[in-house]
Amino acid sequence: MLILSGDDVEALLGDTVDLIEPLEAALRLYSSGACSVPPRVAARAPAGLLAAMPAYVPEIALAAKLVSVFPANSLLPTHQGVIGLFDERDGSLLSVMEGRHITARRAAAVSAISVRLLSPTQPRVLAVLGSGEQARAHLELLPTTSSFAQIRLAARSSQRAASLARLIPNCQVMESLEAATRGADVVVCCTDASEPVLERSWLSSGAHVISVGSGAELDPVIVELGHLFVEWRGAATFPPPAGASELQGVEPGRITELGEVLAGIRPGRQSDSELTVFKSTGLGVEDAAVARFVYREARERHLGQSVPW
């Protein structure tokens, strides 16, 4: 059994762009009905929760992630976790690996898939709202997958935004969330907000909105008027922590899975003026696909610690 530390996983993930192909394959398989993925469950503690996300993706991976979410953490990351990868033929444990880096990178890679599928033609301005690990992962990846002429960042803490911007080439810190959003083609919300941080009146015609936070980041009017996309349709039918708080009560027929767009089963963006909204909740098939990628890379590069089991 192979143990992979956080440093190991970070080194093995390498260029996050490499995750896009296996994630697209996993999302297509999920939307085809071929995967076994029960809804996420969680045990709640006074300051946070511990969630479990098992998944089986045929011929890709059998895995389970345990992830803790403690929003008030300041000295430790708000999201911490571990992923177990199993052999789908006999159930043997192949690897235990740190999950925090995988969570951040796979979320950014799935957002990049949504940008390719759903953003307006040749998006030029990217706005990221937030200053945590998810914001950083998106700022590092999305500019490498689209030709953005301008990269904007805003957060409730201007100090944290300035610190993050120093790590991202050509990133401009804006004075407010509204200033960052106005005129942007792609807007990414990466906050832990429990109330909306993005208003419909700030958005340009034809904008593509991505919401990654687990709270209620979006103005309800955005959900009401937008063409809605998700990883799984259960985001609207299961309450948090499995589903998305913003989508509760939304008619499932209004919602399209990214895997359906990738497979050509349902359309993506249908006009340059359409408001598209991708609500990311995370899905076990994504963690499983990335865990398999990391494990394969570790074996090829002889990283990690092998222990008897």
N, C-alpha and C positions, 0 to 999 in steps of 0.2 A: 504494500500500500504506500502511495506516494503522498507525502505531506508538502504542501506548497505554502510558504509564508506570504505575507503581504508584499514584501520586496520581490519574491519570486514571481508572484502573479503580475505585479506591475511591469517587471522586465519582460515577461512572456507575452503580455498583451501587445506590447510594441506599438505599431501604427494602428490606431483604432479603426482606420479604414478597412483593415483586413477582416474586421468582424462583420461588415455589412453583408457579404455574401452568405455566410452561414446563418445569420439572423433572418435574411430574406427567405432562405430555404425553410427555416423553422416556422416562420409566420405563414408561409404558403401551406405547409403541412397542417398547421393548427386549423386554418380556415377550411381545409378539405375534410376535417373531421377525423384525421388519422391519429391524432395525439390523445394521450390521457393526461388531463390537467385539471385536478380539482381546484375549486376556488381557494384563494389564500385564506388561512385562518390565523388568529392571533390571540395570545394571552396578554392581558393588560396589567401593567404595574402602575403605581401611582404617577411615575414621571414619564412613562413611555409604554412601548409594547414590544413583544417578541412574536414575529410572524413566521409561518412555515409555508414553503412553496415547493411541493413535489411536482415532477413532470416526467413524462415519457415521450420522447420524440423518436419515432421509428427510424432505425439505422443511423441515428445521430447520438442520442444519449438518454440515460436514465439517471436522474439527479434530483437532489432536494436542497433547497437553501433555507437556512435559518437566519433571519435578519432582525436586529433590534433597531428601533427607531425612538430616539430620545431627543426631542427637539430642543430642549433647554441646555444641552451639553455645550460647554464652552472650551474646556481643555481637551475633551475627547470628540471624535467625529459624532455627528448626530445619527449616522447610519453605520452599523457594524454588523458583520455577518460571516458565515462560513457555508461552504457548499460541499456536499458529499456527492461524488460521482461513482456510479455503480455499473457493473457489467450487466447489460440487459439480457444476456443469455442465462446466467446462473445467479445473479444478484450479489455477486461478490463486490466488496468495496475496493475501488481502484484508487481513489484519491480523496483527501480532505484538503480543501484550499480556502484561503482567505477570500471573503466575498465582497468586501466593500469596494475594491477597485473594479471588480466585475460589474457590480450594480451601476456605478457611475458611468463606466465606459459603454455598457450595452444600452443604457438609456439614451446616451448621446448618439450612438450609432443608429438606433431605431428612429430617433428624431431626424437624423440625416436622411434616412429612407423616406420619411414623410415629406421632407423638403424636396427631394427629387421627384416624388410622385405628385405632390399637391401644391407646391408653391407657384406663384405666377411666373410667367416666362422671364428668364434671366433676372432673378431677384438681385437687387443691388445693395439694399440696406438691411443689416441684421441687427436686431435689438434683443439683448438678453437682460432680463429682470431678475436680480438675485445676486448673491455674492458667495455662495457656498460651493461645495464640491461638485454638485450637478451643474451649476453655472460655469465653473471652470472647465468641466469636461465638454460642455457644449461649445464654449468659446474656443477651445483647442481644436475640436473636430469640425464643426460646421464650416468654418472658413476654408478648410481644405477640400471640401466637397462641392462648394458653389463659389462662383466668382463675385463675392461681395466687395463692393467698392468702399463701403463704410461699415465699421463694427462699433456698435454702441453698447454701453453697459450702464445700468442704474440699479441702485439698491436702497433699501431703507437706511442702511448705514453707509454714508458716503466714505467713511474711512476704510471700511472693508472693501468697498467697490474700488477705491483708488489702489489698494494693495493688490487686488486681483488684476486690475488693468495693467499693472506693471509687468505681469507675467505673460501678457498676450500682445503680440505685435500689432501695432496700428489700432489699438482699442481705445476708444474715446469715452471717458466718463461723462455722463450727462447729469444735469442738475436735478432731474426728477424722473420718475417713471413715465410720466406723460411726455416729457421732452424726448426721452429715448424712443418712445413708441410712435410719435407722430411722424409720418413719412416713411416708416419702416415697411419693408415687404414681408419680412419674416420676424415674428415676435415670439420669444421663448420665455415662459414664466417658470422660474426655478426657485420658488420660495416655499416657506412653510406657513404661509398666511392662512388664517382661518376665515378671513373675509376677502372679497374681491380686491385685487390690486391692479387689474386691467379693465379699463372702461371701453365700451363699444365706440363712444364718440371720439376716442383717440386714434382709432384704426383707419388706415387708408383703404380705399376701395380695392378689393382683390387681395387683401393681406392674408398670409397664412399664419395662424396662431398655434403654438405648441404649449401645452400646459403639463408640466412634469410634477408639480407639487402635489402632496397628498391632501391638502386642504381645499378650500373653495377660492381659487385664485381668479376665476373668471366672472365678469359681470354676467348675470343671468341672460341679458339681452344677446350677448355673444353666442351663448348656447342656443337660444331661441331662434336666432337668424342664421347661424352658421351651418355649413355642410359638415356634419360630424363624422370623425374617423377615430377608431380605437384599435387596440391590439386584439381585444375580444369583446363581443357584444354583451357579455355579462357585466361589463363595467357600468351598464345602466340598470341592470336587474338585480345585482347583488349590492348590498350596502357596504360601506367601508368597514374593514380594511381591504376587502376583496374588490369592491367596485369604486367608482368615483363619486364623490359627494355632489359635484356639479351636474352629473348626469342622472341622478335619481329622479324617476318619474318620466324620463324621456322615452317616447315610443321607440322600441328597439328597431322598428323598420326604418327609422330616420338615420340609423347608424350603420356605417360601413367599416368592415375590418380591413386593415392594411393588407392582410394576406389575400383578401378577395380582390383588391386592386392589383396586387402583384400577379395574381393568377389570371387577371383579365375577366373575372366573373362579374364584377361591378365597377362602375366608372369612378374615377377620381375627380379632380377639378374639371368643371364643365364650362367655365368661362373665365376670362381674365378679371372680371369684376366680382366674382364669387368670393365670399368669405369662407375659407376652409379652416377647420379647427381639429387638431389632433390632440386628444386627451390621452396621455400616457399614464397607465397604472402599473406597468410592469407585468410580465407574464412568465410563468415558470419555464416555458419552452425557450425563452431568451437566455435565461441563466444556464439552462442545460446545454444549449448549443455553444455558448461561450466557454463553459466549463470543459466541454469536450475539446474545443479548440486549444485552450490553455494546457490541458493534459497532454494532447498530442505534441504540442510545441515543447513541453517539459521533457518528454521522453526523447525527442529528437536532439534536444540541446543538453541533456543530462543535468537538469536542474531539479532541485528539491531533495528531500530526504526520504529514502525508502526505509520502511520499518516493517517488521513482521506483524501479521494480523491474525 
